[in-house]
Amino acid sequence: MPKMNPLTYPYALGAIAVIWAVTYALRAFPFVALRGKEESPLVRLVATSMPLGVMVILVVYALMDTDFHALSSWVPAVGGILITAAIHWKWANAMASIVAGIATYWALGMLLA
């Protein structure tokens, strides 16, 4: 691997500084833009509907390449989704439901492989 020229160090540090500043600004922007608007009906609607929307997108993505003609393809996916939903509905614990869903998916995948 070629060595880096010491004359390019300032440019590399400048690039890292710009990347850091842009990343920091993008992460801080929503907090600054929504300051004082916590009681806005729009913010309340987004806060209540966003988790469901994200989960729908994840379920659709998880099932996108599933071959519903092969039992070993769809049973682990659907089983994992059902277990995840049931545990989250019963205990409302995201970590427990995700771990149980992944474990179910893995176990069914191993059994049907």
Secondary structure, DSSP 8 states (H G I E B T S, - for coil): -----GGGHHHHHHHHHHHHHHHHHHHHHHHHHTTT-TT-HHHHHHHHHHHHHHHHHHHHHHHTT--TTSHHHHHHHHHHHHHHHHHHHHH--HHHHHHHHHHHHHHHHHHH-
